[in-house]
Amino acid sequence: MDLKIVLLGPPGSGKGTQTERLCAELGFTKISTGDLLREAVRNNTPLGVKAKGYMDSGKLVPNELVVDLVKEKLKAVKGGVILDGFPRSLEQAQLLDKFTKVDLVVDIVVNEDNLVKRLTMRRTCKDCSCVYHLEYNPPKVGDECDKCHGPLYQRSDDTERTVRERLNVYKESTLPLTKYYQEKGILKQVDGEGDIAEVYKRILKAIKAK
């Protein structure tokens, strides 16, 4: 499918997991601004050099620079694309529209209390960063990673107070974004409750209906 899809979802919605599965099963290319920034800095590209200057001084990388990275990546990619974690704001969405057409925006919706439960029960591998959930996706053996056998830990930003603060920030920044795409007629909200496979089927249905 030659579509450009934006996948939205609050922290704990499983957006990253769903993106990986869609890319693996449907052949989409994932475009993550975090990955693009790290790759550009590592490869010392002109955009990477600019970005590193901001990152080293503790400043946010400007929207224009982030958008240029996405633009550069899109030119090099063939076939369907999933934009993961981008755009994050209305300004970024408007800049993105200047050089490419977004076909579909999937917004994964989950009850806030359930998001808190998901995130506070999340555990991350110290060695390979693989993520588990004590209820929905537990490790096979105690507090040990299935893949590399590294120790699992709870991130400091996965406490309830911090999680609720993060969710409030997400809602404030994303509300104008969802409204923007809703007005363009390309936003589809998907129920993010239930297990990973169930949510995946709903997302797939929304994509195939496009």
N, C-alpha and C positions, 0 to 999 in steps of 0.2 A: 504493500500500500504506500503510494507516494503522497503521504500527508505530513503536514507540519502541525504537531500537536503540542499544546502547552498543558502540562499536568500540574494542577494546583492541589494543595492539601496542607493542613496545619501540621505542626510537629506531632508525631505519633500516629498519623493517618496511614502510614505504610506506603507513602508515595514512592520512596526509593526502591522498596522491594517490588512494587508493581511495575515501575519503570524498567528494572532489570529483567523482569519476566517478559514484558512486552517486547523488549529488544531481542531477547534470546529466542522467543517463539515466533515473532512476526518479522524479524529482520530490521527493526527500526534502529537508527543510530541515536544514542543518548548524547545530548549536549548539555553539559553542566558547567555553569560559569566558574564554579570552584575548581573543577578539573582543568578548564581552559586556562585559568590564571596560573595554576601551578605548573602546567605544561609550558606555557609561554615563558615563565620566569626560568624554569629549568633549562629550556632551550635557548635562552638569552635572545629571544626575538625582539625586534624593535618595540612591539607592544608590551612584551614581557619586561623589558628594561624600564619602560615608563611605569608599568604597574608596580614593579619592585620598589621604585622610588616612593610611591605612596604607602605601600605595605610596610616598608622599613621604618617610615616615620610615624607609623600608627594611624595613618589616615585611610578613610574609605576610598576605594578606587572609584573615580568618577563614572557616572552612568555612560557617558560617551565612549569611554575606553572599554568598558565591559561590552557595550553593544558592538564596538568595532571587532572585538574578539569573536563574538557570536557570528557576526557578518562574515569574517574571514573563514570560520569553520564551516558555515553553511555553503560557501562557495566550493569547498573541497569535498562535500558529502553528496552522495547520490542516494535516491530512495527516500523512504519515510524517516522523519525525525521526531524525537520527543525532547522538548525543552524542559529540563528538570531544574527547578529553582530559579527560573527566569521566564518572563519578567517578574520582578518582585514589587514593582511599583507602577503606577499609572504612567509616569514619565518614561520608564523603560519600555512599556507596552507601546506607547506612541512613537518612540524612536525605532522600535522593532518594525512597526508598520510601514516605516518609510522605505524599507528595502526588501521586505518579504511579506508574504500573506500567510497568516495563521489560519488553518482550516478548522480546527476544533480546539476548544478548551474544556478539559475534564476537571471538574472540581470535586474532590473526594470530601464528603461531609460526614463528620463523626461527632456525636454528643461530647461536650466538653468534659464531663465527669469520666466518661470512658477513655478519653484521651489522657487524662491525668493518670488513670489506672494503668493504661498501657505504658506510659513513659516512666512511671515510678517503679514499674516491674521490669523495666528493660535492663539488660546487662550486655556489656561490650567486652570483647576480647582485648586484653592489653597488647597482645603481640600482632594480631592481624586485623583488628578492628571489626571483626564479624559481630553482628548484633543478634541477640536472642531475647526472648520474652519468657518469663517464668511460667506464664499460663498458656499463651498461644503458640510459642515456638521455643520450648525449653531445650537446653542442652541434654544430650543423652546421658552424660555422666556429671553429676554434681555441678560444681562451678568451673567446669573445664570446657574449653572450646572443642567442638566436634572436628573442626578442620585441622587445627594446628596444635591442639591440646594446651594452648596458653591459658592463663588464669582469667576469669571473668570478673568484672567489677561494675559498680554503679557509678555513672558519671555524676559529677557534682551538680550539673544542670538538670538532673533528673529527679530532684526533690520536688515535693508538691508545690511549695511556694514559688520556686523558680519556674516550674512548668506552667503555672497559671499566669505568671508574668509574661512568659514567652508567648502564650496563647493570646493574651490581650494585645501584645505588640503585633502579632500576626494578623489578628482581626482588623486592627486599625489600618495596617498597611495594605491589606488585601481587599477590603470592602470596596474601595474605589475601582480596583482592578476587576473584580467580578462584575461590578455594575457596568463597567466599560465594555466587557466582552458580552454581557447579557444584552446590552443595547445593540451590539453588532449581530446578535442572533446566532452566535457560535458557542455559547456556554452550555454545557450539560453537567448538571449536578448528579453525582453518583453516591448512593448510600455506601458508606465505608464501614458499616457495622458488620460483624461476622468474621469468619476466618478468611485467610489470604485468598484461597481458591474461589470463594463466593464473591468477594470483591472484584477479583480479576475477571470473572465472568460478566459482571455488570459493566466494567470498564470496556471489555471487549465488545459487548453489545452496543454500547454507546458509540464506539469507533466504527463498527460495521454498519451502523445506521446512518453514518455520515454520507 
